[in-house]
Amino acid sequence: MTCLGAQWVAYGFVRQCMHVFLATGLTHTENDPDPEEHDLVVRSLSVEEFEQRMLDGSIRDGCTLGAWGLYLLWKARQPSGA
């Protein structure tokens, strides 16, 4: 896992910080959700579809948008071919 940074969830409203990590080498397994996670749905999207959903407003939460921005900044600074 690579730490990409941290961001405030609702700066000026609550003191809650969210840390953003890039995880690689993961494999999908059966899930055993906690009771409060029973309605979570996991979907695989292409990068293009994910970005389109951000642009069309389907994905609009600030934490996701900010995390994607941190990822893009990190990716742009990687040596070519990495």
PDB file of N, CA, C and O in Angstrom:
ATOM      1  N   MET A   1       0.849  -1.175   0.000  1.00  0.00           N
ATOM      2  CA  MET A   1       0.000   0.000   0.000  1.00  0.00           C
ATOM      3  C   MET A   1       0.889   1.230   0.000  1.00  0.00           C
ATOM      4  O   MET A   1       1.916   1.287   0.677  1.00  0.00           O
ATOM      5  N   THR A   2       0.466   2.202  -0.775  1.00  0.00           N
ATOM      6  CA  THR A   2       1.185   3.467  -0.891  1.00  0.00           C
ATOM      7  C   THR A   2       0.305   4.587  -0.347  1.00  0.00           C
ATOM      8  O   THR A   2      -0.841   4.748  -0.767  1.00  0.00           O
ATOM      9  N   CYS A   3       0.846   5.351   0.584  1.00  0.00           N
ATOM     10  CA  CYS A   3       0.100   6.487   1.121  1.00  0.00           C
ATOM     11  C   CYS A   3       0.133   7.621   0.094  1.00  0.00           C
ATOM     12  O   CYS A   3       1.207   8.057  -0.318  1.00  0.00           O
ATOM     13  N   LEU A   4      -1.033   8.090  -0.312  1.00  0.00           N
ATOM     14  CA  LEU A   4      -1.125   9.178  -1.285  1.00  0.00           C
ATOM     15  C   LEU A   4      -1.323  10.529  -0.607  1.00  0.00           C
ATOM     16  O   LEU A   4      -1.057  11.566  -1.215  1.00  0.00           O
ATOM     17  N   GLY A   5      -1.780  10.533   0.629  1.00  0.00           N
ATOM     18  CA  GLY A   5      -1.988  11.791   1.334  1.00  0.00           C
ATOM     19  C   GLY A   5      -3.178  11.703   2.263  1.00  0.00           C
ATOM     20  O   GLY A   5      -3.703  10.624   2.540  1.00  0.00           O
ATOM     21  N   ALA A   6      -3.589  12.865   2.736  1.00  0.00           N
ATOM     22  CA  ALA A   6      -4.721  12.945   3.648  1.00  0.00           C
ATOM     23  C   ALA A   6      -5.529  14.179   3.304  1.00  0.00           C
ATOM     24  O   ALA A   6      -5.018  15.133   2.716  1.00  0.00           O
ATOM     25  N   GLN A   7      -6.791  14.147   3.677  1.00  0.00           N
ATOM     26  CA  GLN A   7      -7.659  15.294   3.423  1.00  0.00           C
ATOM     27  C   GLN A   7      -8.692  15.387   4.534  1.00  0.00           C
ATOM     28  O   GLN A   7      -9.067  14.385   5.143  1.00  0.00           O
ATOM     29  N   TRP A   8      -9.145  16.608   4.786  1.00  0.00           N
ATOM     30  CA  TRP A   8     -10.201  16.817   5.769  1.00  0.00           C
ATOM     31  C   TRP A   8     -11.531  16.459   5.126  1.00  0.00           C
ATOM     32  O   TRP A   8     -11.785  16.822   3.978  1.00  0.00           O
ATOM     33  N   VAL A   9     -12.375  15.755   5.857  1.00  0.00           N
ATOM     34  CA  VAL A   9     -13.660  15.324   5.338  1.00  0.00           C
ATOM     35  C   VAL A   9     -14.607  16.517   5.184  1.00  0.00           C
ATOM     36  O   VAL A   9     -15.258  16.661   4.149  1.00  0.00           O
ATOM     37  N   ALA A  10     -14.684  17.362   6.196  1.00  0.00           N
ATOM     38  CA  ALA A  10     -15.555  18.548   6.144  1.00  0.00           C
ATOM     39  C   ALA A  10     -14.852  19.668   6.910  1.00  0.00           C
ATOM     40  O   ALA A  10     -15.249  20.016   8.022  1.00  0.00           O
ATOM     41  N   TYR A  11     -13.812  20.224   6.308  1.00  0.00           N
ATOM     42  CA  TYR A  11     -12.972  21.223   6.972  1.00  0.00           C
ATOM     43  C   TYR A  11     -13.822  22.381   7.488  1.00  0.00           C
ATOM     44  O   TYR A  11     -14.667  22.916   6.770  1.00  0.00           O
ATOM     45  N   GLY A  12     -13.585  22.758   8.744  1.00  0.00           N
ATOM     46  CA  GLY A  12     -14.330  23.841   9.355  1.00  0.00           C
ATOM     47  C   GLY A  12     -15.627  23.391  10.004  1.00  0.00           C
ATOM     48  O   GLY A  12     -16.274  24.162  10.713  1.00  0.00           O
ATOM     49  N   PHE A  13     -16.002  22.153   9.765  1.00  0.00           N
ATOM     50  CA  PHE A  13     -17.247  21.623  10.325  1.00  0.00           C
ATOM     51  C   PHE A  13     -16.952  20.542  11.362  1.00  0.00           C
ATOM     52  O   PHE A  13     -17.468  20.590  12.478  1.00  0.00           O
ATOM     53  N   VAL A  14     -16.124  19.572  10.993  1.00  0.00           N
ATOM     54  CA  VAL A  14     -15.705  18.510  11.901  1.00  0.00           C
ATOM     55  C   VAL A  14     -14.203  18.307  11.779  1.00  0.00           C
ATOM     56  O   VAL A  14     -13.612  18.598  10.739  1.00  0.00           O
ATOM     57  N   ARG A  15     -13.597  17.815  12.831  1.00  0.00           N
ATOM     58  CA  ARG A  15     -12.160  17.511  12.804  1.00  0.00           C
ATOM     59  C   ARG A  15     -11.978  16.038  12.444  1.00  0.00           C
ATOM     60  O   ARG A  15     -11.580  15.229  13.282  1.00  0.00           O
ATOM     61  N   GLN A  16     -12.269  15.706  11.205  1.00  0.00           N
ATOM     62  CA  GLN A  16     -12.151  14.324  10.748  1.00  0.00           C
ATOM     63  C   GLN A  16     -11.254  14.311   9.522  1.00  0.00           C
ATOM     64  O   GLN A  16     -11.550  14.942   8.507  1.00  0.00           O
ATOM     65  N   CYS A  17     -10.159  13.584   9.636  1.00  0.00           N
ATOM     66  CA  CYS A  17      -9.194  13.491   8.541  1.00  0.00           C
ATOM     67  C   CYS A  17      -9.302  12.112   7.904  1.00  0.00           C
ATOM     68  O   CYS A  17      -9.458  11.109   8.599  1.00  0.00           O
ATOM     69  N   MET A  18      -9.218  12.070   6.589  1.00  0.00           N
ATOM     70  CA  MET A  18      -9.273  10.815   5.859  1.00  0.00           C
ATOM     71  C   MET A  18      -7.929  10.599   5.185  1.00  0.00           C
ATOM     72  O   MET A  18      -7.432  11.485   4.489  1.00  0.00           O
ATOM     73  N   HIS A  19      -7.340   9.434   5.385  1.00  0.00           N
ATOM     74  CA  HIS A  19      -6.072   9.085   4.760  1.00  0.00           C
ATOM     75  C   HIS A  19      -6.367   8.299   3.482  1.00  0.00           C
ATOM     76  O   HIS A  19      -7.250   7.442   3.461  1.00  0.00           O
ATOM     77  N   VAL A  20      -5.625   8.597   2.425  1.00  0.00           N
ATOM     78  CA  VAL A  20      -5.856   7.978   1.122  1.00  0.00           C
ATOM     79  C   VAL A  20      -4.666   7.093   0.781  1.00  0.00           C
ATOM     80  O   VAL A  20      -3.520   7.543   0.796  1.00  0.00           O
ATOM     81  N   PHE A  21      -4.945   5.837   0.475  1.00  0.00           N
ATOM     82  CA  PHE A  21      -3.913   4.869   0.125  1.00  0.00           C
ATOM     83  C   PHE A  21      -4.216   4.244  -1.225  1.00  0.00           C
ATOM     84  O   PHE A  21      -5.375   4.086  -1.608  1.00  0.00           O
ATOM     85  N   LEU A  22      -3.160   3.891  -1.936  1.00  0.00           N
ATOM     86  CA  LEU A  22      -3.277   3.112  -3.171  1.00  0.00           C
ATOM     87  C   LEU A  22      -2.873   1.685  -2.828  1.00  0.00           C
ATOM     88  O   LEU A  22      -1.742   1.433  -2.412  1.00  0.00           O
ATOM     89  N   ALA A  23      -3.794   0.763  -3.004  1.00  0.00           N
ATOM     90  CA  ALA A  23      -3.523  -0.648  -2.737  1.00  0.00           C
ATOM     91  C   ALA A  23      -3.413  -1.384  -4.067  1.00  0.00           C
ATOM     92  O   ALA A  23      -4.275  -1.239  -4.934  1.00  0.00           O
ATOM     93  N   THR A  24      -2.370  -2.159  -4.226  1.00  0.00           N
ATOM     94  CA  THR A  24      -2.167  -2.939  -5.452  1.00  0.00           C
ATOM     95  C   THR A  24      -2.003  -4.410  -5.082  1.00  0.00           C
ATOM     96  O   THR A  24      -1.765  -4.747  -3.922  1.00  0.00           O
ATOM     97  N   GLY A  25      -2.131  -5.270  -6.071  1.00  0.00           N
ATOM     98  CA  GLY A  25      -1.954  -6.700  -5.850  1.00  0.00           C
ATOM     99  C   GLY A  25      -3.093  -7.346  -5.079  1.00  0.00           C
ATOM    100  O   GLY A  25      -2.902  -8.381  -4.441  1.00  0.00           O
ATOM    101  N   LEU A  26      -4.273  -6.747  -5.131  1.00  0.00           N
ATOM    102  CA  LEU A  26      -5.412  -7.283  -4.408  1.00  0.00           C
ATOM    103  C   LEU A  26      -6.152  -8.315  -5.251  1.00  0.00           C
ATOM    104  O   LEU A  26      -6.103  -8.279  -6.481  1.00  0.00           O
ATOM    105  N   THR A  27      -6.825  -9.219  -4.586  1.00  0.00           N
ATOM    106  CA  THR A  27      -7.669 -10.179  -5.288  1.00  0.00           C
ATOM    107  C   THR A  27      -9.059 -10.127  -4.669  1.00  0.00           C
ATOM    108  O   THR A  27      -9.209  -9.930  -3.463  1.00  0.00           O
ATOM    109  N   HIS A  28     -10.061 -10.304  -5.502  1.00  0.00           N
ATOM    110  CA  HIS A  28     -11.451 -10.292  -5.039  1.00  0.00           C
ATOM    111  C   HIS A  28     -11.767 -11.622  -4.374  1.00  0.00           C
ATOM    112  O   HIS A  28     -11.480 -12.685  -4.924  1.00  0.00           O
ATOM    113  N   THR A  29     -12.355 -11.557  -3.198  1.00  0.00           N
ATOM    114  CA  THR A  29     -12.770 -12.767  -2.486  1.00  0.00           C
ATOM    115  C   THR A  29     -14.215 -12.598  -2.047  1.00  0.00           C
ATOM    116  O   THR A  29     -14.812 -11.536  -2.224  1.00  0.00           O
ATOM    117  N   GLU A  30     -14.760 -13.641  -1.480  1.00  0.00           N
ATOM    118  CA  GLU A  30     -16.113 -13.526  -0.931  1.00  0.00           C
ATOM    119  C   GLU A  30     -16.082 -12.515   0.202  1.00  0.00           C
ATOM    120  O   GLU A  30     -15.089 -12.404   0.922  1.00  0.00           O
ATOM    121  N   ASN A  31     -17.167 -11.784   0.352  1.00  0.00           N
ATOM    122  CA  ASN A  31     -17.185 -10.773   1.399  1.00  0.00           C
ATOM    123  C   ASN A  31     -17.957 -11.256   2.614  1.00  0.00           C
ATOM    124  O   ASN A  31     -18.878 -12.066   2.514  1.00  0.00           O
ATOM    125  N   ASP A  32     -17.557 -10.738   3.749  1.00  0.00           N
ATOM    126  CA  ASP A  32     -18.201 -11.017   5.023  1.00  0.00           C
ATOM    127  C   ASP A  32     -18.405  -9.660   5.692  1.00  0.00           C
ATOM    128  O   ASP A  32     -17.680  -9.310   6.624  1.00  0.00           O
ATOM    129  N   PRO A  33     -19.399  -8.890   5.214  1.00  0.00           N
ATOM    130  CA  PRO A  33     -19.542  -7.515   5.681  1.00  0.00           C
ATOM    131  C   PRO A  33     -19.972  -7.409   7.142  1.00  0.00           C
ATOM    132  O   PRO A  33     -20.668  -8.271   7.680  1.00  0.00           O
ATOM    133  N   ASP A  34     -19.529  -6.317   7.756  1.00  0.00           N
ATOM    134  CA  ASP A  34     -20.023  -5.970   9.090  1.00  0.00           C
ATOM    135  C   ASP A  34     -21.488  -5.580   8.960  1.00  0.00           C
ATOM    136  O   ASP A  34     -21.940  -5.261   7.860  1.00  0.00           O
ATOM    137  N   PRO A  35     -22.242  -5.596  10.058  1.00  0.00           N
ATOM    138  CA  PRO A  35     -23.678  -5.264   9.979  1.00  0.00           C
ATOM    139  C   PRO A  35     -23.962  -3.924   9.301  1.00  0.00           C
ATOM    140  O   PRO A  35     -24.927  -3.816   8.545  1.00  0.00           O
ATOM    141  N   GLU A  36     -23.144  -2.904   9.555  1.00  0.00           N
ATOM    142  CA  GLU A  36     -23.400  -1.601   8.945  1.00  0.00           C
ATOM    143  C   GLU A  36     -22.976  -1.535   7.472  1.00  0.00           C
ATOM    144  O   GLU A  36     -23.221  -0.530   6.804  1.00  0.00           O
ATOM    145  N   GLU A  37     -22.350  -2.585   6.969  1.00  0.00           N
ATOM    146  CA  GLU A  37     -21.920  -2.628   5.572  1.00  0.00           C
ATOM    147  C   GLU A  37     -22.824  -3.501   4.704  1.00  0.00           C
ATOM    148  O   GLU A  37     -22.486  -3.764   3.550  1.00  0.00           O
ATOM    149  N   HIS A  38     -23.940  -3.947   5.217  1.00  0.00           N
ATOM    150  CA  HIS A  38     -24.782  -4.919   4.512  1.00  0.00           C
ATOM    151  C   HIS A  38     -25.294  -4.420   3.163  1.00  0.00           C
ATOM    152  O   HIS A  38     -25.595  -5.229   2.286  1.00  0.00           O
ATOM    153  N   ASP A  39     -25.398  -3.103   2.983  1.00  0.00           N
ATOM    154  CA  ASP A  39     -25.944  -2.590   1.720  1.00  0.00           C
ATOM    155  C   ASP A  39     -24.881  -2.049   0.766  1.00  0.00           C
ATOM    156  O   ASP A  39     -25.216  -1.434  -0.246  1.00  0.00           O
ATOM    157  N   LEU A  40     -23.602  -2.272   1.079  1.00  0.00           N
ATOM    158  CA  LEU A  40     -22.545  -1.819   0.168  1.00  0.00           C
ATOM    159  C   LEU A  40     -22.520  -2.682  -1.089  1.00  0.00           C
ATOM    160  O   LEU A  40     -22.712  -3.896  -1.034  1.00  0.00           O
ATOM    161  N   VAL A  41     -22.280  -2.028  -2.218  1.00  0.00           N
ATOM    162  CA  VAL A  41     -22.194  -2.730  -3.493  1.00  0.00           C
ATOM    163  C   VAL A  41     -20.840  -2.398  -4.115  1.00  0.00           C
ATOM    164  O   VAL A  41     -20.471  -1.227  -4.212  1.00  0.00           O
ATOM    165  N   VAL A  42     -20.105  -3.412  -4.531  1.00  0.00           N
ATOM    166  CA  VAL A  42     -18.800  -3.225  -5.175  1.00  0.00           C
ATOM    167  C   VAL A  42     -18.998  -3.356  -6.671  1.00  0.00           C
ATOM    168  O   VAL A  42     -19.591  -4.325  -7.146  1.00  0.00           O
ATOM    169  N   ARG A  43     -18.498  -2.373  -7.415  1.00  0.00           N
ATOM    170  CA  ARG A  43     -18.576  -2.404  -8.880  1.00  0.00           C
ATOM    171  C   ARG A  43     -17.196  -2.144  -9.455  1.00  0.00           C
ATOM    172  O   ARG A  43     -16.448  -1.310  -8.945  1.00  0.00           O
ATOM    173  N   SER A  44     -16.866  -2.856 -10.508  1.00  0.00           N
ATOM    174  CA  SER A  44     -15.625  -2.600 -11.234  1.00  0.00           C
ATOM    175  C   SER A  44     -15.950  -1.717 -12.424  1.00  0.00           C
ATOM    176  O   SER A  44     -16.852  -2.021 -13.205  1.00  0.00           O
ATOM    177  N   LEU A  45     -15.214  -0.626 -12.559  1.00  0.00           N
ATOM    178  CA  LEU A  45     -15.404   0.299 -13.676  1.00  0.00           C
ATOM    179  C   LEU A  45     -14.071   0.526 -14.364  1.00  0.00           C
ATOM    180  O   LEU A  45     -13.016   0.439 -13.735  1.00  0.00           O
ATOM    181  N   SER A  46     -14.119   0.814 -15.644  1.00  0.00           N
ATOM    182  CA  SER A  46     -12.899   1.260 -16.320  1.00  0.00           C
ATOM    183  C   SER A  46     -12.595   2.668 -15.822  1.00  0.00           C
ATOM    184  O   SER A  46     -13.474   3.354 -15.301  1.00  0.00           O
ATOM    185  N   VAL A  47     -11.367   3.085 -15.983  1.00  0.00           N
ATOM    186  CA  VAL A  47     -10.985   4.452 -15.595  1.00  0.00           C
ATOM    187  C   VAL A  47     -11.845   5.457 -16.347  1.00  0.00           C
ATOM    188  O   VAL A  47     -12.291   6.448 -15.768  1.00  0.00           O
ATOM    189  N   GLU A  48     -12.079   5.211 -17.622  1.00  0.00           N
ATOM    190  CA  GLU A  48     -12.873   6.126 -18.430  1.00  0.00           C
ATOM    191  C   GLU A  48     -14.298   6.254 -17.887  1.00  0.00           C
ATOM    192  O   GLU A  48     -14.831   7.360 -17.799  1.00  0.00           O
ATOM    193  N   GLU A  49     -14.911   5.131 -17.526  1.00  0.00           N
ATOM    194  CA  GLU A  49     -16.275   5.173 -16.993  1.00  0.00           C
ATOM    195  C   GLU A  49     -16.304   5.851 -15.626  1.00  0.00           C
ATOM    196  O   GLU A  49     -17.222   6.617 -15.335  1.00  0.00           O
ATOM    197  N   PHE A  50     -15.303   5.576 -14.784  1.00  0.00           N
ATOM    198  CA  PHE A  50     -15.214   6.209 -13.470  1.00  0.00           C
ATOM    199  C   PHE A  50     -15.107   7.728 -13.611  1.00  0.00           C
ATOM    200  O   PHE A  50     -15.811   8.471 -12.926  1.00  0.00           O
ATOM    201  N   GLU A  51     -14.224   8.185 -14.503  1.00  0.00           N
ATOM    202  CA  GLU A  51     -14.069   9.624 -14.706  1.00  0.00           C
ATOM    203  C   GLU A  51     -15.325  10.240 -15.307  1.00  0.00           C
ATOM    204  O   GLU A  51     -15.691  11.358 -14.946  1.00  0.00           O
ATOM    205  N   GLN A  52     -15.990   9.539 -16.212  1.00  0.00           N
ATOM    206  CA  GLN A  52     -17.225  10.049 -16.790  1.00  0.00           C
ATOM    207  C   GLN A  52     -18.298  10.207 -15.729  1.00  0.00           C
ATOM    208  O   GLN A  52     -19.058  11.175 -15.745  1.00  0.00           O
ATOM    209  N   ARG A  53     -18.359   9.264 -14.813  1.00  0.00           N
ATOM    210  CA  ARG A  53     -19.348   9.351 -13.732  1.00  0.00           C
ATOM    211  C   ARG A  53     -19.063  10.534 -12.812  1.00  0.00           C
ATOM    212  O   ARG A  53     -19.991  11.134 -12.269  1.00  0.00           O
ATOM    213  N   MET A  54     -17.791  10.873 -12.634  1.00  0.00           N
ATOM    214  CA  MET A  54     -17.474  12.074 -11.863  1.00  0.00           C
ATOM    215  C   MET A  54     -17.917  13.318 -12.632  1.00  0.00           C
ATOM    216  O   MET A  54     -18.474  14.247 -12.048  1.00  0.00           O
ATOM    217  N   LEU A  55     -17.670  13.332 -13.933  1.00  0.00           N
ATOM    218  CA  LEU A  55     -18.032  14.496 -14.752  1.00  0.00           C
ATOM    219  C   LEU A  55     -19.536  14.682 -14.877  1.00  0.00           C
ATOM    220  O   LEU A  55     -20.019  15.815 -14.894  1.00  0.00           O
ATOM    221  N   ASP A  56     -20.291  13.576 -14.966  1.00  0.00           N
ATOM    222  CA  ASP A  56     -21.738  13.726 -15.143  1.00  0.00           C
ATOM    223  C   ASP A  56     -22.503  13.827 -13.821  1.00  0.00           C
ATOM    224  O   ASP A  56     -23.729  13.945 -13.820  1.00  0.00           O
ATOM    225  N   GLY A  57     -21.787  13.783 -12.706  1.00  0.00           N
ATOM    226  CA  GLY A  57     -22.422  13.965 -11.409  1.00  0.00           C
ATOM    227  C   GLY A  57     -22.926  12.705 -10.747  1.00  0.00           C
ATOM    228  O   GLY A  57     -23.511  12.772  -9.666  1.00  0.00           O
ATOM    229  N   SER A  58     -22.713  11.541 -11.376  1.00  0.00           N
ATOM    230  CA  SER A  58     -23.119  10.285 -10.739  1.00  0.00           C
ATOM    231  C   SER A  58     -22.279  10.016  -9.496  1.00  0.00           C
ATOM    232  O   SER A  58     -22.777   9.490  -8.500  1.00  0.00           O
ATOM    233  N   ILE A  59     -21.010  10.378  -9.563  1.00  0.00           N
ATOM    234  CA  ILE A  59     -20.103  10.306  -8.406  1.00  0.00           C
ATOM    235  C   ILE A  59     -19.789  11.749  -8.051  1.00  0.00           C
ATOM    236  O   ILE A  59     -19.197  12.472  -8.853  1.00  0.00           O
ATOM    237  N   ARG A  60     -20.186  12.179  -6.842  1.00  0.00           N
ATOM    238  CA  ARG A  60     -20.014  13.585  -6.506  1.00  0.00           C
ATOM    239  C   ARG A  60     -19.564  13.854  -5.081  1.00  0.00           C
ATOM    240  O   ARG A  60     -19.518  15.009  -4.656  1.00  0.00           O
ATOM    241  N   ASP A  61     -19.226  12.793  -4.328  1.00  0.00           N
ATOM    242  CA  ASP A  61     -18.787  13.068  -2.969  1.00  0.00           C
ATOM    243  C   ASP A  61     -17.344  13.581  -2.976  1.00  0.00           C
ATOM    244  O   ASP A  61     -16.499  13.114  -3.740  1.00  0.00           O
ATOM    245  N   GLY A  62     -17.098  14.543  -2.110  1.00  0.00           N
ATOM    246  CA  GLY A  62     -15.803  15.221  -2.072  1.00  0.00           C
ATOM    247  C   GLY A  62     -14.637  14.314  -1.747  1.00  0.00           C
ATOM    248  O   GLY A  62     -13.533  14.524  -2.250  1.00  0.00           O
ATOM    249  N   CYS A  63     -14.862  13.304  -0.911  1.00  0.00           N
ATOM    250  CA  CYS A  63     -13.770  12.401  -0.560  1.00  0.00           C
ATOM    251  C   CYS A  63     -13.293  11.600  -1.768  1.00  0.00           C
ATOM    252  O   CYS A  63     -12.089  11.425  -1.961  1.00  0.00           O
ATOM    253  N   THR A  64     -14.221  11.116  -2.574  1.00  0.00           N
ATOM    254  CA  THR A  64     -13.838  10.375  -3.776  1.00  0.00           C
ATOM    255  C   THR A  64     -13.137  11.285  -4.772  1.00  0.00           C
ATOM    256  O   THR A  64     -12.104  10.911  -5.326  1.00  0.00           O
ATOM    257  N   LEU A  65     -13.679  12.469  -5.006  1.00  0.00           N
ATOM    258  CA  LEU A  65     -13.073  13.405  -5.949  1.00  0.00           C
ATOM    259  C   LEU A  65     -11.672  13.803  -5.489  1.00  0.00           C
ATOM    260  O   LEU A  65     -10.739  13.844  -6.291  1.00  0.00           O
ATOM    261  N   GLY A  66     -11.527  14.097  -4.192  1.00  0.00           N
ATOM    262  CA  GLY A  66     -10.220  14.466  -3.659  1.00  0.00           C
ATOM    263  C   GLY A  66      -9.220  13.327  -3.718  1.00  0.00           C
ATOM    264  O   GLY A  66      -8.051  13.542  -4.036  1.00  0.00           O
ATOM    265  N   ALA A  67      -9.673  12.110  -3.413  1.00  0.00           N
ATOM    266  CA  ALA A  67      -8.789  10.943  -3.471  1.00  0.00           C
ATOM    267  C   ALA A  67      -8.310  10.707  -4.897  1.00  0.00           C
ATOM    268  O   ALA A  67      -7.146  10.369  -5.112  1.00  0.00           O
ATOM    269  N   TRP A  68      -9.194  10.880  -5.872  1.00  0.00           N
ATOM    270  CA  TRP A  68      -8.802  10.704  -7.275  1.00  0.00           C
ATOM    271  C   TRP A  68      -7.766  11.762  -7.666  1.00  0.00           C
ATOM    272  O   TRP A  68      -6.814  11.468  -8.389  1.00  0.00           O
ATOM    273  N   GLY A  69      -7.954  12.982  -7.190  1.00  0.00           N
ATOM    274  CA  GLY A  69      -6.970  14.036  -7.455  1.00  0.00           C
ATOM    275  C   GLY A  69      -5.614  13.698  -6.869  1.00  0.00           C
ATOM    276  O   GLY A  69      -4.596  13.904  -7.529  1.00  0.00           O
ATOM    277  N   LEU A  70      -5.571  13.179  -5.639  1.00  0.00           N
ATOM    278  CA  LEU A  70      -4.297  12.774  -5.035  1.00  0.00           C
ATOM    279  C   LEU A  70      -3.647  11.661  -5.841  1.00  0.00           C
ATOM    280  O   LEU A  70      -2.431  11.660  -6.038  1.00  0.00           O
ATOM    281  N   TYR A  71      -4.456  10.709  -6.310  1.00  0.00           N
ATOM    282  CA  TYR A  71      -3.911   9.630  -7.134  1.00  0.00           C
ATOM    283  C   TYR A  71      -3.303  10.165  -8.425  1.00  0.00           C
ATOM    284  O   TYR A  71      -2.204   9.765  -8.809  1.00  0.00           O
ATOM    285  N   LEU A  72      -4.017  11.069  -9.097  1.00  0.00           N
ATOM    286  CA  LEU A  72      -3.507  11.616 -10.361  1.00  0.00           C
ATOM    287  C   LEU A  72      -2.209  12.395 -10.153  1.00  0.00           C
ATOM    288  O   LEU A  72      -1.301  12.316 -10.980  1.00  0.00           O
ATOM    289  N   LEU A  73      -2.114  13.146  -9.056  1.00  0.00           N
ATOM    290  CA  LEU A  73      -0.874  13.862  -8.746  1.00  0.00           C
ATOM    291  C   LEU A  73       0.268  12.884  -8.492  1.00  0.00           C
ATOM    292  O   LEU A  73       1.380  13.078  -8.982  1.00  0.00           O
ATOM    293  N   TRP A  74      -0.012  11.835  -7.724  1.00  0.00           N
ATOM    294  CA  TRP A  74       1.002  10.823  -7.442  1.00  0.00           C
ATOM    295  C   TRP A  74       1.455  10.131  -8.735  1.00  0.00           C
ATOM    296  O   TRP A  74       2.650   9.947  -8.967  1.00  0.00           O
ATOM    297  N   LYS A  75       0.494   9.757  -9.559  1.00  0.00           N
ATOM    298  CA  LYS A  75       0.796   9.052 -10.812  1.00  0.00           C
ATOM    299  C   LYS A  75       1.642   9.903 -11.759  1.00  0.00           C
ATOM    300  O   LYS A  75       2.551   9.392 -12.413  1.00  0.00           O
ATOM    301  N   ALA A  76       1.341  11.206 -11.829  1.00  0.00           N
ATOM    302  CA  ALA A  76       2.076  12.101 -12.717  1.00  0.00           C
ATOM    303  C   ALA A  76       3.539  12.248 -12.306  1.00  0.00           C
ATOM    304  O   ALA A  76       4.380  12.612 -13.128  1.00  0.00           O
ATOM    305  N   ARG A  77       3.845  11.969 -11.046  1.00  0.00           N
ATOM    306  CA  ARG A  77       5.207  12.134 -10.542  1.00  0.00           C
ATOM    307  C   ARG A  77       6.009  10.829 -10.550  1.00  0.00           C
ATOM    308  O   ARG A  77       7.162  10.806 -10.118  1.00  0.00           O
ATOM    309  N   GLN A  78       5.410   9.755 -11.034  1.00  0.00           N
ATOM    310  CA  GLN A  78       6.111   8.481 -11.093  1.00  0.00           C
ATOM    311  C   GLN A  78       7.026   8.452 -12.308  1.00  0.00           C
ATOM    312  O   GLN A  78       6.696   9.023 -13.347  1.00  0.00           O
ATOM    313  N   PRO A  79       8.187   7.785 -12.183  1.00  0.00           N
ATOM    314  CA  PRO A  79       9.068   7.642 -13.347  1.00  0.00           C
ATOM    315  C   PRO A  79       8.313   6.967 -14.499  1.00  0.00           C
ATOM    316  O   PRO A  79       7.497   6.079 -14.254  1.00  0.00           O
ATOM    317  N   SER A  80       8.562   7.356 -15.701  1.00  0.00           N
ATOM    318  CA  SER A  80       7.865   6.745 -16.842  1.00  0.00           C
ATOM    319  C   SER A  80       8.140   5.248 -16.853  1.00  0.00           C
ATOM    320  O   SER A  80       9.251   4.790 -16.584  1.00  0.00           O
ATOM    321  N   GLY A  81       7.088   4.504 -17.174  1.00  0.00           N
ATOM    322  CA  GLY A  81       7.189   3.051 -17.202  1.00  0.00           C
ATOM    323  C   GLY A  81       6.857   2.394 -15.866  1.00  0.00           C
ATOM    324  O   GLY A  81       6.796   1.167 -15.779  1.00  0.00           O
ATOM    325  N   ALA A  82       6.643   3.194 -14.827  1.00  0.00           N
ATOM    326  CA  ALA A  82       6.329   2.621 -13.506  1.00  0.00           C
ATOM    327  C   ALA A  82       4.857   2.337 -13.376  1.00  0.00           C
ATOM    328  O   ALA A  82       4.411   1.854 -12.335  1.00  0.00           O
TER     329      ALA A  82
END
